[in-house]
Amino acid sequence: MSDTIDFVVEPGANDGFDAFSWSPTLSGIGSWQAAANFAGPPAAALSRMTMYVQALMMTNEFVFID
């Protein structure tokens, strides 16, 4: 059986951004750092075709200025 620890993060005075930089460290029998041990899966590398399509889409936004 395992235990669960829930952390609740609330917005501060300025909630204009959807991010936070709080990184707790849990210590006891062992030590766990949230930034190093509890990160999500790494982002997949983009293929050459995906990078090319993104470059074309950014060029369209650059060329046609409203």
Order of alpha helices (4+ residues) and beta strands (2+ residues): beta-beta-alpha-alpha
